[in-house]
């Protein structure tokens, strides 16, 4: 995975050579994807995902994704993030003909060029925003950073000098999730990124859960299986990737 400045987006490449079940974990961020397969080439947007999905081996031989920071997604994509939660939409539905022009420019490029082309197009959208848009995005980014640590909603609101209500409204608009749900999903993602052999009680303490039982409950809610079953590879039956259904 590569980090792309100045949006601080990150890019990842998946190919049809990948085998086995692909686990797409919950995610607090929106993702822009360039997808190329037997059924054609296109640009799709994945909204924030509140639950994991388990996908069969990819039909697409090539997919380049760019994951956006929470505070920048609304300005970059031009839509309130609450409208995209748990959805996959064509970029053309959001941008219209500029999406077609971007797709034409990227179709013959290699993966690195595609990733930077996507990030550049998103950056242009962000830069076209107002100073007020930038200030709101900075506030959301700051709040997101505090929430992914040990910060709780009342503490984060006080730290940033805003009311809890204002913070929740900002998150609903810019992230599509409540601050509490954002923090819960981030903690589960931290568990997924941690060493698989580490005891669950230790992981709970390291990733911000109150205790192991809270980790288990939140993990099962968003991953669809208990943490022990996930670690043992007992996963739900895979489904077809929704990107190919657009």
Secondary structure, DSSP 8 states (H G I E B T S, - for coil): -EEETTTTEEEEEEETT--S-EEE--BSS-EEEEEEETTEEEEEEE--BSS-EEE-S-S-SEEEEEE--HHHHHHHHTS-GGGTTT-EEEHHHHHTHHHHHHHHHHTTS-HHHHHHHHHHHHHHHHHTS-HHHHHHHHHHHHHHHHHTTT--HHHHHHHHT--HHHHHHHHHHHTSS-HHHHHHHHHHHHHHHS-TTS-HHHHHHHTT-SSHHHHHHHHHHHHSS-HHHHHTT-----B--GGGG-
